Amino acid sequence: MIHDGGRLAVPLSLRADLCVIGSGAGGAMAAMVAAEAGLSVVVLEAGEYLTPGDMSQREEDMLPRLYWDAGGRTTRDRGVKVHQGKGIGGSTLHNLNLVKRIPEPLIERWVKERGLSLGLQQWRSLYEEVERLLSVSAVPPGMWNRHNRLLEEGCRALGWRGGGLSHNRTGCIGSGFCELGCAFDAKNNASKVLVPRAVAAGAEFVTRCQAVRVLHDGHEVSGVAAVIVDGRGRPAGDVTVRSPRVCVAASATGTPALLARSGVPDPGGEVGARLHLHPAVVVAGDFDEPVRAWQGIPQTYECTEHLQFERDDGPRTWIVPAFAHPVGTAALVPGHGSEHRELMLRYSHLAALTAMVHDRTRGVVRPDGALGLTIDYWPDASDRAELSRGLAACARLLFAAGARRVIVPSRPLRVLSRGDDVDALARWDFARGELDVSAVHPRGGAPMGENESAAFDSTGRHRRVAGLWVADGSLLPGSIGVPPQLSIYALGLHVGRALSAARR
């Protein structure tokens, strides 16, 4: 059953075999597995329960409902925008359903460096199972829109590596509103696939309910203290869940903040201190013929020419199309008055590419008050250099595809025409505020490992506090250079089975 926390009488006390905090890819999967294994499960979700009928395809409606801080979450110095989702289904409600596995050289490195018992064969098996569950398939070329075709043309003209992508959709009509939630229920996400099975097995979900602390005595957990939150995110009543097992799946930022606020032992000081964000920059191309990039499946083609995982010193930039709806575009494009208006009038002729960097920077996330958190992260010199090279690569691709000019949304605005020095972008060491840097793939907030510094082991279990588990992107020991959605589902499956089998 799914309960609207705003309609429940408080204070409220619940009991269960397992309390899961967060209902995204990891939390919903762990809850489903545990419920189907016979455990009584309560899932706490800070956001709402939204059905396809609630997805209005209006930015002003959906951004506040689907994203933390209405899509305005940033690092503490506002240098990086961090987009994270909330609601039953978490970020799987708004993500673009692009599916990729962790590159195997990285898994092999984690096994060696972190002593992980979760090796290649287990990851492959988990991925295969999750891909079947979510009906993952290659996006048929016939469904690639012009926006993605332009990236393909750019790669072909430059002789760069690229290829089609896979997704977890069925029945997609190509409306293009994925980031605002799918009104057509075509996303095979946590809300559509996992939550109904969990509910059918007896799991109970409480929405508008945010965890405040994990209850424990330093040796074992006893439950979770939470609050009902109102429409403005303010506490409106206490909720206590008594449970001998707690699984935290509140995201790679929310999980470490909650663990720190709860005083959970962290022998190596790693929790919240190894955050990776997969930072990204955007470049737009202005084409003579309309692109209408908002139509169709947003991301179906990738450029991997500048991405290599076999070597530590290899290129680390992944390039895919990226486009925003009108409000998002207007907010991204700098300038005022007639200059801003002139650019927005070209909206239907714009194509945009994003360069995402497999980052080495380690950020820090800490709790802020009873419910909030702060993120400290700014790309180090190596990552900034890689982002700048990504800017130049995106510009070359757009020009190669036929753009008449390339626009870098910097301050001041940079506009390049054919024949201009694109290499100057690659040499630019930008400062905070000069260039919009964004992130949609946080991970590594509570990295797993079998070494003494790791708080959580290869199954997601805390090494000192019995009954405490993590099942989200926090467990990933480092950057993975690709979207983490599929890997978080896989971790939820892995952790869900481990905690269901554990004796308490």
C-alpha positions as CSV (number, residue, x, y, z in Angstrom):
1,M,0.0,0.0,0.0
2,I,1.1,3.6,-0.7
3,H,0.2,6.1,2.0
4,D,0.2,9.8,1.5
5,G,2.0,11.0,4.6
6,G,0.3,14.3,4.5
7,R,-3.0,12.6,5.3
8,L,-1.7,10.4,8.2
9,A,-2.3,11.2,11.8
10,V,0.9,12.1,13.6
11,P,2.8,11.3,15.6
12,L,2.9,7.9,14.0
13,S,4.7,4.7,15.1
14,L,5.3,1.7,12.8
15,R,7.0,-1.6,13.0
16,A,8.6,-3.8,10.3
17,D,11.3,-6.3,9.6
18,L,13.0,-3.7,7.3
19,C,12.8,0.0,6.9
20,V,14.0,1.3,3.5
21,I,14.8,5.0,3.2
22,G,14.3,6.2,-0.4
23,S,12.3,4.6,-3.2
24,G,14.6,5.2,-6.2
25,A,16.3,2.5,-8.3
26,G,18.2,1.0,-5.3
27,G,15.6,1.4,-2.6
28,A,12.6,0.2,-4.6
29,M,14.6,-2.8,-5.8
30,A,15.8,-3.7,-2.3
31,A,12.3,-3.3,-0.9
32,M,10.8,-5.5,-3.6
33,V,13.3,-8.3,-3.1
34,A,12.9,-8.2,0.7
35,A,9.1,-8.1,0.5
36,E,9.0,-11.0,-1.9
37,A,11.4,-12.9,0.4
38,G,8.7,-12.6,3.2
39,L,9.9,-9.6,5.2
40,S,7.5,-6.9,6.3
41,V,8.8,-3.7,4.7
42,V,8.2,0.0,5.3
43,V,9.6,2.4,2.7
44,L,10.0,6.1,3.6
45,E,9.9,8.6,0.6
46,A,10.4,12.3,1.0
47,G,8.6,13.1,-2.3
48,E,5.1,12.4,-3.6
49,Y,3.5,9.5,-5.4
50,L,3.0,10.7,-8.9
51,T,1.1,8.7,-11.6
52,P,1.4,9.2,-15.4
53,G,-1.8,11.2,-15.1
54,D,0.0,13.7,-12.8
55,M,2.7,14.4,-15.4
56,S,1.5,17.7,-16.9
57,Q,4.5,18.2,-19.2
58,R,4.8,21.8,-17.8
59,E,8.1,22.8,-16.4
60,E,6.6,25.1,-13.7
61,D,4.5,22.2,-12.4
62,M,6.9,19.3,-12.6
63,L,10.3,20.7,-11.7
64,P,9.2,21.4,-8.1
65,R,7.5,18.0,-7.8
66,L,10.2,15.8,-9.3
67,Y,13.4,17.4,-8.2
68,W,15.1,18.3,-5.0
69,D,15.0,22.1,-4.4
70,A,12.8,22.4,-7.5
71,G,15.7,21.6,-9.7
72,G,17.8,24.3,-8.0
73,R,20.2,22.2,-5.9
74,T,23.8,23.4,-6.2
75,T,27.1,23.0,-4.4
76,R,27.6,25.3,-1.5
77,D,29.5,27.9,-3.6
78,R,26.9,27.6,-6.4
79,G,29.6,26.5,-8.8
80,V,27.9,23.2,-9.8
81,K,24.2,22.5,-10.3
82,V,23.3,19.1,-9.0
83,H,20.0,17.7,-10.3
84,Q,18.5,14.9,-8.1
85,G,15.0,13.5,-8.2
86,K,12.5,12.7,-5.5
87,G,9.1,10.9,-5.4
88,I,8.1,7.3,-5.5
89,G,10.7,6.1,-8.1
90,G,13.3,8.7,-7.2
91,S,15.4,9.9,-10.2
92,T,14.0,7.2,-12.4
93,L,10.9,9.3,-12.7
94,H,12.7,12.1,-14.6
95,N,15.8,10.5,-16.0
96,L,16.3,9.9,-19.7
97,N,16.3,6.1,-19.5
98,L,19.8,5.8,-21.1
99,V,21.2,2.5,-20.0
100,K,24.9,1.5,-19.7
101,R,26.9,-0.9,-17.7
102,I,30.0,0.0,-15.6
103,P,33.1,-0.4,-17.8
104,E,34.7,-3.7,-16.8
105,P,38.3,-2.3,-16.2
106,L,36.8,-0.2,-13.4
107,I,35.3,-3.2,-11.7
108,E,38.5,-5.1,-12.0
109,R,40.3,-2.1,-10.4
110,W,37.9,-2.0,-7.5
111,V,38.3,-5.7,-6.8
112,K,42.1,-5.2,-6.7
113,E,42.2,-1.8,-4.8
114,R,39.2,-2.2,-2.5
115,G,39.3,-6.0,-2.0
116,L,35.7,-6.3,-3.3
117,S,34.1,-9.8,-3.5
118,L,31.6,-8.4,-5.9
119,G,33.5,-9.2,-9.1
120,L,32.9,-9.2,-12.8
121,Q,30.9,-12.4,-13.1
122,Q,28.5,-11.2,-10.4
123,W,28.1,-7.8,-12.0
124,R,27.4,-9.4,-15.3
125,S,24.8,-11.7,-13.8
126,L,23.1,-8.8,-12.0
127,Y,23.1,-6.7,-15.1
128,E,21.5,-9.5,-17.2
129,E,18.8,-10.0,-14.7
130,V,18.0,-6.3,-14.3
131,E,18.0,-5.8,-18.1
132,R,15.4,-8.5,-18.5
133,L,13.3,-7.1,-15.7
134,L,13.4,-3.5,-17.2
135,S,13.0,-4.7,-20.8
136,V,16.3,-3.0,-21.9
137,S,16.8,-2.9,-25.6
138,A,18.8,-0.9,-28.2
139,V,16.9,2.2,-29.4
140,P,16.0,1.4,-33.1
141,P,17.7,3.8,-35.5
142,G,14.3,4.6,-36.9
143,M,13.5,6.3,-33.6
144,W,16.6,8.5,-33.6
145,N,15.6,12.2,-33.9
146,R,17.5,14.8,-35.9
147,H,19.2,16.0,-32.8
148,N,20.9,12.7,-32.3
149,R,21.5,12.2,-36.0
150,L,23.5,15.5,-36.0
151,L,25.9,14.0,-33.4
152,E,26.1,10.9,-35.6
153,E,26.9,13.1,-38.6
154,G,29.6,15.0,-36.7
155,C,31.3,11.8,-35.6
156,R,31.2,10.4,-39.1
157,A,32.7,13.6,-40.6
158,L,35.5,13.7,-38.1
159,G,36.1,10.0,-38.1
160,W,35.4,9.7,-34.4
161,R,34.0,6.7,-32.5
162,G,30.3,6.7,-31.8
163,G,27.3,4.5,-31.7
164,G,23.7,3.9,-30.7
165,L,22.5,3.6,-27.2
166,S,20.1,1.3,-25.2
167,H,17.2,2.3,-23.1
168,N,14.5,0.8,-20.8
169,R,11.3,2.0,-22.5
170,T,8.3,0.2,-24.1
171,G,5.5,1.9,-25.9
172,C,7.4,5.2,-26.3
173,I,5.7,7.7,-28.6
174,G,8.7,10.1,-28.7
175,S,7.0,13.0,-26.9
176,G,10.4,14.3,-25.7
177,F,9.2,15.2,-22.2
178,C,11.2,12.5,-20.3
179,E,12.8,14.9,-17.9
180,L,9.4,16.1,-16.7
181,G,8.0,12.6,-16.1
182,C,6.3,10.4,-18.7
183,A,2.6,11.0,-19.2
184,F,2.4,7.9,-21.4
185,D,3.9,5.4,-18.9
186,A,6.5,4.2,-21.3
187,K,9.4,4.3,-18.8
188,N,10.2,0.9,-17.3
189,N,11.3,2.5,-14.1
190,A,11.2,1.8,-10.4
191,S,7.7,3.3,-10.0
192,K,6.2,1.2,-12.9
193,V,8.1,-2.1,-12.5
194,L,9.3,-2.5,-9.0
195,V,6.9,-0.7,-6.7
196,P,3.8,-2.6,-7.8
197,R,5.5,-5.9,-7.1
198,A,6.7,-4.7,-3.7
199,V,3.2,-3.5,-2.8
200,A,1.7,-6.8,-4.0
201,A,4.1,-8.6,-1.7
202,G,3.0,-6.5,1.3
203,A,5.4,-3.6,1.4
204,E,4.1,-0.3,2.6
205,F,5.3,3.1,1.3
206,V,4.9,6.4,3.2
207,T,5.2,9.5,1.0
208,R,6.2,13.0,2.1
209,C,8.1,11.3,4.9
210,Q,11.8,12.3,5.3
211,A,14.2,10.3,7.5
212,V,16.0,12.4,10.1
213,R,18.2,9.8,11.9
214,V,18.9,6.1,11.8
215,L,18.4,4.9,15.4
216,H,21.2,2.8,16.7
217,D,23.5,2.2,19.8
218,G,26.8,2.0,17.9
219,H,26.4,-1.8,17.6
220,E,23.0,-2.4,16.0
221,V,20.1,-0.5,14.5
222,S,16.7,-0.3,16.1
223,G,14.8,1.8,13.5
224,V,14.4,5.2,11.9
225,A,13.2,8.6,13.2
226,A,11.5,10.6,10.4
227,V,9.1,13.5,9.9
228,I,6.2,14.2,7.6
229,V,7.0,17.2,5.5
230,D,4.6,19.7,4.1
231,G,4.5,21.2,0.6
232,R,7.4,23.5,1.4
233,G,9.6,20.7,2.9
234,R,9.0,21.8,6.5
235,P,8.5,19.2,9.3
236,A,4.8,18.6,10.1
237,G,4.8,15.6,12.4
238,D,7.0,12.8,13.8
239,V,7.2,9.3,12.4
240,T,9.1,6.4,14.1
241,V,9.7,3.1,12.5
242,R,11.0,0.3,14.7
243,S,12.9,-2.3,12.7
244,P,15.9,-4.6,13.2
245,R,17.0,-3.8,9.6
246,V,17.5,-0.5,8.0
247,C,18.5,0.0,4.4
248,V,19.5,3.6,3.4
249,A,18.9,4.4,-0.3
250,A,18.6,8.2,-0.1
251,S,21.1,8.9,-3.0
252,A,24.8,9.5,-3.0
253,T,24.3,12.8,-1.3
254,G,21.3,12.1,1.0
255,T,22.7,8.8,2.3
256,P,26.0,10.1,3.6
257,A,24.3,13.2,5.1
258,L,21.8,11.0,6.9
259,L,24.5,8.6,8.2
260,A,26.6,11.5,9.4
261,R,23.6,13.2,11.1
262,S,22.9,9.8,12.8
263,G,26.4,9.4,14.2
264,V,26.9,6.1,12.4
265,P,30.5,4.9,12.9
266,D,32.8,5.7,10.0
267,P,36.3,4.3,10.9
268,G,38.0,5.4,7.7
269,G,36.4,8.8,7.4
270,E,35.2,7.9,3.9
271,V,31.4,8.5,4.2
272,G,30.6,11.8,2.5
273,A,34.2,12.4,1.6
274,R,34.5,10.6,-1.7
275,L,31.6,12.1,-3.7
276,H,31.9,12.0,-7.5
277,L,29.5,14.0,-9.6
278,H,30.3,13.2,-13.3
279,P,30.5,17.0,-14.0
280,A,29.2,18.2,-17.4
281,V,29.3,21.3,-19.6
282,V,27.1,22.1,-22.6
283,V,27.7,23.6,-26.0
284,A,25.0,24.6,-28.5
285,G,25.0,24.7,-32.3
286,D,22.8,27.0,-34.4
287,F,21.7,25.3,-37.6
288,D,20.1,26.8,-40.7
289,E,17.4,24.2,-40.8
290,P,15.1,23.5,-37.8
291,V,16.4,20.8,-35.4
292,R,13.4,20.7,-33.0
293,A,15.6,18.9,-30.5
294,W,12.8,18.7,-27.9
295,Q,11.0,16.2,-30.1
296,G,11.6,12.4,-29.9
297,I,13.8,10.3,-27.6
298,P,16.4,12.7,-26.1
299,Q,19.5,10.5,-26.1
300,T,20.0,7.7,-28.6
301,Y,23.6,8.2,-29.8
302,E,26.9,8.7,-28.1
303,C,30.5,9.8,-29.0
304,T,33.2,7.8,-27.2
305,E,36.2,9.1,-29.1
306,H,37.5,10.9,-26.0
307,L,36.6,8.2,-23.4
308,Q,39.0,5.4,-22.4
309,F,38.9,3.3,-19.3
310,E,41.8,0.9,-19.8
311,R,44.4,3.6,-18.9
312,D,44.5,6.0,-16.0
313,D,46.0,8.7,-18.2
314,G,43.5,8.2,-21.0
315,P,40.8,10.7,-22.2
316,R,37.8,10.9,-19.9
317,T,35.1,12.7,-21.8
318,W,31.8,11.2,-22.8
319,I,29.6,13.2,-25.2
320,V,25.8,12.9,-25.8
321,P,23.0,15.2,-26.9
322,A,21.4,17.3,-24.2
323,F,18.5,19.6,-24.6
324,A,16.2,21.6,-22.3
325,H,12.7,22.8,-22.6
326,P,12.1,26.5,-23.0
327,V,12.3,27.6,-19.3
328,G,15.5,25.5,-18.7
329,T,17.0,26.9,-21.9
330,A,16.2,30.4,-21.0
331,A,17.8,30.0,-17.6
332,L,20.9,28.5,-19.1
333,V,21.5,31.0,-21.8
334,P,23.2,34.0,-20.3
335,G,22.5,37.6,-21.2
336,H,19.6,40.0,-21.0
337,G,17.2,41.9,-23.1
338,S,17.6,41.8,-26.9
339,E,20.7,39.6,-26.8
340,H,18.9,36.9,-24.8
341,R,15.8,37.3,-26.9
342,E,17.8,36.9,-30.2
343,L,19.2,33.6,-28.9
344,M,15.8,32.3,-27.7
345,L,14.3,33.1,-31.1
346,R,16.7,30.5,-32.5
347,Y,15.4,27.8,-30.1
348,S,14.0,25.5,-32.8
349,H,17.3,25.7,-34.7
350,L,19.5,24.8,-31.8
351,A,21.3,21.5,-31.1
352,A,23.1,21.0,-27.9
353,L,25.8,18.5,-26.8
354,T,27.1,17.8,-23.3
355,A,30.6,16.7,-22.4
356,M,30.6,14.6,-19.1
357,V,33.9,13.9,-17.4
358,H,34.8,10.7,-15.7
359,D,36.0,12.7,-12.7
360,R,38.9,12.3,-10.3
361,T,37.7,15.1,-8.0
362,R,36.4,14.0,-4.7
363,G,33.7,16.1,-3.2
364,V,32.3,16.3,0.3
365,V,28.7,16.1,1.4
366,R,27.7,16.9,5.0
367,P,24.4,17.3,6.9
368,D,22.9,20.8,7.3
369,G,20.4,21.1,10.1
370,A,17.7,18.5,10.7
371,L,16.9,17.8,7.1
372,G,19.3,19.5,4.7
373,L,22.7,18.9,3.3
374,T,25.6,20.8,1.8
375,I,27.8,19.7,-1.1
376,D,31.4,21.0,-1.6
377,Y,32.7,20.2,-5.0
378,W,34.6,22.0,-7.7
379,P,36.5,20.2,-10.5
380,D,40.2,20.0,-9.8
381,A,42.7,21.3,-12.4
382,S,42.8,17.9,-14.2
383,D,39.0,17.7,-14.4
384,R,38.7,21.3,-15.5
385,A,41.2,20.7,-18.3
386,E,39.2,17.7,-19.4
387,L,35.9,19.7,-19.3
388,S,37.6,22.4,-21.5
389,R,38.7,19.8,-24.0
390,G,35.2,18.5,-23.9
391,L,33.9,22.0,-24.9
392,A,36.3,22.0,-27.8
393,A,35.2,18.5,-28.9
394,C,31.5,19.4,-28.8
395,A,32.2,22.5,-30.8
396,R,34.1,20.5,-33.5
397,L,31.3,18.0,-33.7
398,L,28.6,20.7,-34.1
399,F,30.6,22.5,-36.8
400,A,31.3,19.1,-38.5
401,A,27.5,18.4,-38.5
402,G,26.8,21.8,-40.2
403,A,26.3,24.3,-37.5
404,R,26.7,27.9,-38.7
405,R,27.8,29.0,-35.3
406,V,28.5,27.5,-31.9
407,I,27.4,29.0,-28.6
408,V,29.1,28.4,-25.3
409,P,26.8,29.6,-22.4
410,S,29.6,31.3,-20.5
411,R,29.8,34.6,-18.8
412,P,30.4,36.6,-21.0
413,L,28.7,34.6,-23.8
414,R,31.1,33.0,-26.3
415,V,29.9,32.7,-29.8
416,L,32.2,31.0,-32.4
417,S,31.8,31.2,-36.2
418,R,33.3,28.8,-38.7
419,G,37.1,29.4,-38.9
420,D,37.4,30.7,-35.3
421,D,39.9,29.2,-33.0
422,V,38.1,26.2,-31.4
423,D,41.3,25.1,-29.7
424,A,41.1,28.2,-27.5
425,L,38.2,26.5,-25.7
426,A,40.5,23.5,-24.9
427,R,43.0,25.8,-23.3
428,W,40.5,27.7,-21.2
429,D,40.9,27.2,-17.4
430,F,37.6,28.6,-16.4
431,A,36.8,29.9,-12.9
432,R,33.7,29.5,-10.8
433,G,30.8,31.5,-12.3
434,E,32.3,31.8,-15.8
435,L,30.8,28.6,-17.1
436,D,27.7,26.5,-16.1
437,V,28.8,23.2,-14.7
438,S,26.1,20.7,-13.9
439,A,25.8,17.1,-12.6
440,V,23.1,14.5,-12.8
441,H,25.0,11.4,-11.7
442,P,26.3,11.6,-8.1
443,R,27.8,8.5,-6.6
444,G,30.4,7.3,-4.1
445,G,28.9,8.9,-0.9
446,A,29.5,5.7,1.1
447,P,31.9,3.5,-0.9
448,M,31.9,-0.2,-0.4
449,G,35.1,-2.2,0.3
450,E,36.6,-5.0,2.3
451,N,39.5,-2.8,3.5
452,E,39.6,-1.3,7.0
453,S,38.8,2.2,5.7
454,A,35.4,1.1,4.2
455,A,32.3,1.5,6.4
456,F,30.3,-0.8,4.1
457,D,31.3,-4.2,2.7
458,S,30.7,-5.8,-0.7
459,T,27.1,-6.6,0.2
460,G,26.3,-3.1,1.3
461,R,26.3,-4.1,5.0
462,H,27.8,-1.8,7.6
463,R,31.0,-3.4,9.0
464,R,30.3,-2.4,12.6
465,V,26.6,-1.7,13.0
466,A,24.5,-4.8,12.7
467,G,21.3,-4.5,10.6
468,L,22.4,-1.4,8.7
469,W,22.7,-1.5,4.9
470,V,23.1,0.9,2.0
471,A,21.6,0.2,-1.5
472,D,22.2,3.2,-3.8
473,G,24.9,4.9,-5.8
474,S,26.8,5.7,-2.6
475,L,28.3,2.3,-2.7
476,L,30.2,2.8,-5.9
477,P,33.8,3.2,-5.0
478,G,34.5,5.8,-7.6
479,S,33.5,7.5,-10.8
480,I,32.1,5.2,-13.4
481,G,32.1,7.5,-16.4
482,V,28.6,6.5,-17.5
483,P,25.1,6.9,-16.2
484,P,24.6,4.9,-12.9
485,Q,20.9,4.0,-13.3
486,L,21.4,0.4,-14.3
487,S,24.2,-0.1,-11.8
488,I,22.0,1.2,-8.9
489,Y,19.2,-1.2,-9.8
490,A,21.8,-4.0,-9.8
491,L,23.1,-2.9,-6.4
492,G,19.6,-2.8,-5.1
493,L,19.1,-6.4,-6.3
494,H,22.4,-7.5,-4.8
495,V,21.9,-5.8,-1.4
496,G,18.2,-6.8,-1.2
497,R,19.1,-10.4,-1.4
498,A,21.9,-10.1,1.1
499,L,19.8,-8.3,3.7
500,S,16.9,-10.7,3.2
501,A,19.2,-13.6,3.9
502,A,20.9,-12.1,6.9
503,R,19.8,-13.2,10.3
504,R,18.9,-10.6,13.0
